Amino acid sequence: MNDINETLNELKIEDYVWIIYIFLAIFALISNYYEKNYTVTKNKDARKNFRTINTTIFIITFFIYLYFVLLNYKEIKKLGANASPKRVFWANAGFVAAVLFLIAGIISLLISIFGEDEDDFLLNFF
């Protein structure tokens, strides 16, 4: 019964994550509006607005990805010695996928903070 309650609690949290994603999509559309404005007019305020929104989106998604990494790690730790190799494989695959999303999120966040443009980031970083 405890596993059922734990799963239901995790699904409740995931519901909140999906609601957050809806708001992130709306903010991404707003960011695109400001970026288009900046591209056409070179308005510095529009540039500041879209970069601030993008950075905020990446910070929020970082924590979402971190949550999924921890959730997948917990799933691996729950597997006992009697777990089937197939279940162990998929649990590890889920963990690796979550870590890769987290890494991609960190890179995107760094680009958003430090890069003038995505192409300039690696030149400035190294």
Disulfide bonds with the S-S distance in Angstrom:
none
